[in-house]
Amino acid sequence: MNQIIRDTIDSYPGACNYLMQTHNFNDFCLIKKSNTSFASKKKIVFNLFIVFFKLLFNRKKLHKSNIIFSIGYATLIIAFFNKIHFIQCNRIYWWGFFPHNKKYLPVFRILIKFLTTDRLHLIVFSKFEKKQYPELIGIKNDNIHYIPYGEFNHSPESVIVPSRIKDYYFSGGYSNRDYVKLIDVFRRINKKLIIICSKNNKEILSIDTPANIEIFQDLSSGLFEKYLRESKVVIIPFKYNSGASGQSVMLRCMRNKKTVIVTRTDVIKDYVDDGISGIIIDDLQEELQSKIDYLEKDESARSELGENLYKKYVEEFSYEAIIPYLSKIINSK
């Protein structure tokens, strides 16, 4: 028997539905209700306590599974129960292992050292992470598997809906965003900027912003997509070169043929070819304004960059492109 462990019903529904339909997985959903906002660190810890007892009380359902496909931090508890023989299984896959902040990597190194067995495998969403984690967290390379972070949801949402482009720039997302520097740049230029972030992006919520900048918190996925789709250019301003961050927003850009400006990270280079499918910069404050001036003057360049980004999406990150990676991992021995 194969089992999926996930917090909520909206945790990677595309990948989970594929596993249920194609590889005979059962779905064990821990909390059931949907969650559309980003969880704070306190909320994550609180949820882990709830998950611990739910898994403890339901461990007989999971005992002697073949594969446990676990999403998120609940995998730590599954690995712990496996370590002390409360739950026996052949393989545990931690789907989407990605500490957003590299300062937590030493903590994960301690946890992985304590919990790891040959049965624990990590599934990561970038080539960069697959390369760095054996050294950074001390897990064998053979136990780390790469799947491109692509369009896991095979749904109507992945179909482009034509929209009238409006005269504003857009930036959005929660983790690893340098909104402070982005706002500083837009203080100097007469262009409208819309930011959609989380209430947990506390560093900008008390900032006095000029009239050309609007900030929204925790909007629905549909509204987020609408603002992104109707923008002239999308800017993703990363704070640091960490592991996974920005990919979900990038996918929305790709399928909507958006022109993107991103600050350089090893992960985002998988998605954007500088000057071909987007623009990569190293310093927001030094480079962003000149790139905006260039794109303002050349509408054909914006169109070409967006078309090339969509082409890359279809070839490398669409549902049809990434699902074979998942099947290969599940079928491996």
C-alpha positions in Angstrom: 0.0 0.0 0.0 1.2 3.5 -0.8 0.2 6.6 1.2 0.1 10.3 0.7 0.5 12.5 3.9 -0.4 16.1 3.5 -1.7 18.9 5.7 -4.5 20.2 3.6 -6.5 19.1 0.6 -5.0 21.9 -1.5 -1.4 20.8 -0.9 -0.1 20.0 -4.4 -3.4 18.5 -5.7 -2.0 17.9 -9.2 0.9 15.7 -8.1 -1.3 13.9 -5.4 -4.1 13.2 -7.9 -1.6 11.8 -10.3 -0.2 9.5 -7.7 -3.7 8.3 -6.7 -4.8 7.7 -10.2 -1.6 6.3 -11.7 0.3 4.7 -8.8 -2.5 3.5 -6.4 -1.8 5.9 -3.5 -4.2 6.5 -0.7 -4.7 10.1 0.4 -4.3 10.8 4.1 -5.1 14.5 4.7 -4.3 15.7 8.2 -6.3 19.0 8.5 -8.7 18.9 5.5 -9.5 22.5 5.3 -8.0 24.8 2.7 -5.4 27.4 3.7 -4.7 30.3 1.3 -2.4 32.4 3.5 1.3 31.9 4.3 1.8 30.4 7.8 4.0 32.2 10.3 6.8 30.3 12.1 4.6 30.1 15.3 1.7 28.7 13.2 4.0 26.1 11.6 5.2 24.9 15.1 1.7 24.8 16.4 0.5 22.8 13.4 3.3 20.3 14.0 2.0 19.5 17.5 -1.5 18.8 16.0 0.1 16.7 13.2 2.2 14.7 15.7 -0.9 13.5 17.6 -3.0 12.9 14.5 -0.2 10.7 13.1 0.3 9.0 16.4 -3.4 8.1 16.7 -3.5 6.9 13.1 -0.2 5.2 12.9 -1.8 1.7 12.3 -3.2 3.0 9.0 0.3 3.9 7.9 2.2 0.9 9.4 3.7 -1.5 6.8 3.2 0.9 3.9 5.3 0.4 0.8 5.8 4.1 0.0 4.9 7.1 2.1 4.8 10.3 0.1 4.9 13.1 2.6 4.5 16.8 2.0 6.0 19.4 4.3 7.2 19.3 7.9 5.0 16.4 8.8 7.7 14.3 7.2 9.9 15.0 10.2 7.3 13.2 12.4 6.9 10.3 9.9 10.7 9.9 9.8 10.9 9.9 13.6 8.1 7.3 13.9 9.9 5.2 11.3 13.2 5.6 13.2 11.7 4.2 16.5 9.7 1.5 14.6 6.2 3.0 15.3 5.7 3.0 11.5 7.4 0.6 9.1 7.6 1.3 5.4 10.0 0.7 2.5 10.5 4.3 1.5 9.6 7.8 2.7 9.7 10.6 0.2 9.8 14.2 1.6 8.2 16.0 -1.3 9.4 19.5 -1.8 12.2 19.8 0.7 13.2 23.4 0.6 14.2 25.5 3.7 13.5 29.0 2.4 16.1 30.6 4.7 19.6 29.2 4.7 20.1 30.1 8.3 17.9 27.1 9.2 20.1 24.7 7.3 22.2 23.8 10.4 19.0 22.9 12.2 18.0 20.6 9.4 21.4 19.1 9.3 21.0 18.1 13.0 17.5 16.7 12.4 18.4 14.8 9.2 21.5 13.3 11.0 19.2 12.1 13.8 16.3 10.9 11.6 17.9 9.7 8.4 17.9 6.1 7.3 18.3 4.6 3.8 14.5 4.7 3.6 14.3 8.5 3.8 14.5 10.3 0.5 14.2 14.0 -0.3 12.6 15.4 -3.5 13.9 18.8 -4.3 12.8 21.3 -6.9 16.1 22.6 -8.3 19.4 21.2 -9.6 21.2 23.7 -7.3 19.6 22.1 -4.2 20.3 18.6 -5.3 24.0 19.5 -5.7 24.4 21.4 -2.4 22.3 19.4 0.1 24.6 16.3 0.4 27.2 18.6 1.9 25.0 21.1 3.7 22.7 18.7 5.5 24.7 15.5 5.3 22.4 13.2 3.3 23.6 10.8 0.6 23.3 12.0 -3.0 21.4 8.8 -4.0 18.7 9.8 -1.5 18.1 13.2 -3.1 15.9 13.3 -6.2 15.3 16.3 -8.5 11.9 17.2 -10.1 11.6 20.6 -11.8 9.2 22.8 -9.9 6.6 23.1 -12.6 2.9 23.0 -13.3 1.7 20.2 -10.9 -1.9 21.2 -11.3 -3.4 19.9 -14.5 -6.3 22.2 -14.4 -8.0 25.1 -16.2 -5.9 27.5 -14.1 -2.9 26.6 -16.3 -4.7 27.9 -19.4 -3.9 31.5 -20.4 -6.8 33.9 -20.3 -6.2 36.9 -22.5 -6.3 40.2 -20.6 -5.7 43.9 -21.4 -2.3 44.9 -20.2 -2.4 47.8 -17.8 0.2 50.4 -17.0 1.8 49.1 -13.8 4.6 46.9 -12.6 3.9 44.0 -10.3 5.8 42.1 -7.6 4.5 39.4 -5.3 5.2 36.5 -3.0 6.3 36.0 0.6 9.7 34.3 1.1 13.1 35.8 0.3 11.8 39.1 -1.1 13.7 42.4 -0.9 10.6 44.7 -1.1 12.4 47.4 0.8 15.0 48.0 -2.0 12.3 47.6 -4.6 10.2 50.3 -3.0 13.3 52.6 -2.8 13.8 52.3 -6.6 10.2 53.1 -7.3 10.4 56.2 -5.1 12.7 57.6 -7.8 10.7 56.8 -10.9 7.3 57.8 -12.0 5.9 54.3 -12.5 3.1 52.5 -10.7 4.0 49.5 -8.7 1.6 46.9 -7.1 3.0 44.5 -4.5 1.0 41.5 -3.2 2.7 40.0 -0.1 1.9 38.3 3.2 1.1 39.8 6.5 4.4 38.1 7.6 6.4 40.5 5.3 6.6 42.7 8.4 9.5 44.8 7.1 7.4 46.8 4.7 4.0 47.0 6.4 5.0 50.1 8.4 6.8 51.8 5.5 5.4 55.1 4.2 5.0 54.6 0.5 4.5 57.2 -2.2 1.3 57.4 -4.2 2.6 55.3 -7.1 3.0 52.2 -4.9 0.2 50.0 -3.6 0.7 47.1 -1.2 -1.9 44.3 -0.6 -1.7 41.4 1.8 -2.8 37.8 1.5 -5.1 38.2 -1.5 -6.7 35.1 -3.0 -4.9 33.1 -5.6 -7.3 34.3 -8.3 -6.7 38.0 -7.5 -3.0 37.5 -7.3 -3.1 35.9 -10.8 -5.2 38.8 -12.1 -2.9 41.5 -10.9 0.1 39.6 -12.3 -1.5 38.9 -15.6 -2.6 42.4 -16.3 0.8 44.0 -15.3 3.2 45.4 -17.8 6.3 43.7 -16.2 6.8 41.4 -13.2 9.7 42.0 -10.9 10.9 39.3 -8.4 13.5 40.9 -6.1 15.3 38.2 -4.1 17.1 39.1 -0.9 19.7 36.3 -1.1 20.9 33.3 -3.1 19.2 30.6 -1.1 17.5 27.4 -2.1 13.9 27.3 -3.5 12.0 30.6 -3.6 10.1 32.4 -6.3 9.3 29.4 -8.4 5.5 29.4 -7.9 5.3 33.1 -8.9 7.7 32.4 -11.8 5.3 29.7 -13.1 2.5 32.1 -13.2 4.7 34.5 -15.2 5.6 31.8 -17.6 2.2 30.6 -18.5 1.0 34.2 -18.8 3.8 35.1 -21.1 5.0 37.9 -18.8 8.2 40.0 -19.2 10.2 39.3 -16.0 13.0 41.1 -14.2 14.6 38.9 -11.5 17.6 39.3 -9.2 20.1 36.5 -9.8 19.9 33.2 -7.8 21.1 29.8 -8.7 17.6 28.4 -8.6 16.0 31.1 -10.8 18.6 30.6 -13.5 16.8 27.3 -14.3 13.8 29.4 -15.4 15.2 32.5 -17.0 17.8 32.8 -19.7 19.2 36.4 -19.3 18.2 38.5 -22.3 16.3 35.7 -24.0 13.4 34.8 -21.7 13.8 37.5 -19.1 16.2 39.9 -17.5 18.5 39.0 -14.7 20.1 41.7 -12.6 22.6 41.6 -9.6 21.8 44.9 -7.9 18.3 46.3 -7.7 19.2 49.8 -6.7 21.9 50.1 -9.4 20.4 48.2 -12.4 16.6 48.1 -12.1 15.8 51.6 -13.3 17.8 51.3 -16.5 16.1 48.0 -17.3 12.7 49.5 -16.7 13.6 52.4 -19.0 14.7 49.9 -21.7 11.5 47.9 -21.5 9.4 51.0 -21.5 10.8 52.1 -24.8 10.7 48.7 -26.6 7.4 47.0 -26.5 8.6 44.4 -29.0 11.4 43.4 -26.6 8.8 42.8 -23.9 6.7 40.7 -26.2 9.6 38.6 -27.3 10.9 38.0 -23.8 7.4 36.9 -22.7 7.0 34.5 -25.7 10.4 32.9 -25.0 9.5 32.5 -21.3 6.3 30.7 -22.3 8.1 28.4 -24.7 10.5 27.4 -21.9 7.5 26.7 -19.7 5.9 24.4 -22.2 9.2 22.5 -22.9 10.5 22.1 -19.4 7.9 23.1 -16.7 4.4 22.2 -17.9 2.5 19.3 -16.4 3.3 17.1 -19.3 7.0 17.9 -19.0 7.5 17.2 -15.3 5.2 14.3 -14.5 7.6 11.7 -16.0 10.1 12.7 -13.4 7.7 11.8 -10.6 6.8 8.4 -12.1 10.5 7.6 -12.5 11.2 8.2 -8.8 8.1 6.2 -7.6 9.0 3.3 -9.9 12.7 3.2 -8.8 13.8 0.4 -6.5 
